[in-house]
Amino acid sequence: MKVEPLKDKTLCIVIPVYNEEKTIAEILDRVINVSIEGINKQIIVVDDKSTDSTINILKEIPVKYPDIKVIFKDKNEGKGSALKAGFAAAEGDFIIVQDADLEYDPEDYKAMLDSFRRSEVDVVYGSRFLGKHRAFLFLNYVANKILNLVTNILYDTTLTDMETCYKMFKAHLIKGIDIKSKGFEIEPEITAKMLKKKAKIYEVPISFYGRSYDEGKKIKAIDGFRAMWALIKYRFVD
């Protein structure tokens, strides 16, 4: 096994945002304050045309944190569209997706990055099912298990958490795929295209604090059907 040095590499954190006025300031503080020895950070926030006070909060970011890049989209299109804009603007060696809620802990970046010391690793998924987590909503748990099973059957793999937000990539890999999805179906699309490219995906345990719908969770049942269709579609087309 060849060990790769990570010192002086840059991790780009792409944060898609839509109506997260209650959490955006705190998640930015957490991302800014996480310390990873020898690693530089680039932070990109993409607002998907929020309709609450999120935009006003983000307009203050360049004043408080001039190193953070904020992109304001002209219309609301979905998480996939926001991520596509963020990936295009990213300049780091590695790229990770960070949802703007407080379900995922940026402290887990360290364990995920550490996996890249192995030269054969291309992508690292933070698995919610391998680590400590708040109890899932039952239907969300069942949907995740079904989607994982379908992924593993269609793509001959053994992933435990295809739908995880925490996907960390070597930058050239994620920049090298043509993302078509505009909504939440971006998760299965990315997984499908990485597996079809024969990218070597590793999983590490992460902590997870899932939100309820009362707390602002946005994904709906229809998104599960869209994810299933994306898995099937991208198995045969690009």
Protein Blocks (a to p, Z undefined) as FASTA:
>chain_A
ZZddfehiacddddddehilklmmmmmmmmmmpccehiacddddddehiablmlmmmmmm
mmmmmmbccdddfbdfbjklmmmmmmmmpcbfbdcdddfblkbcfklmmmmmmmmmpmkb
mbdcddfklmccddddfklmmmmmmmmmmmmmmnopabfblmbmbdcddfklmmmpccfb
fblmlmmmmmmmmmmnopacdddddddddddfknopabdfklmmmmmmmmmmmmmmZZ
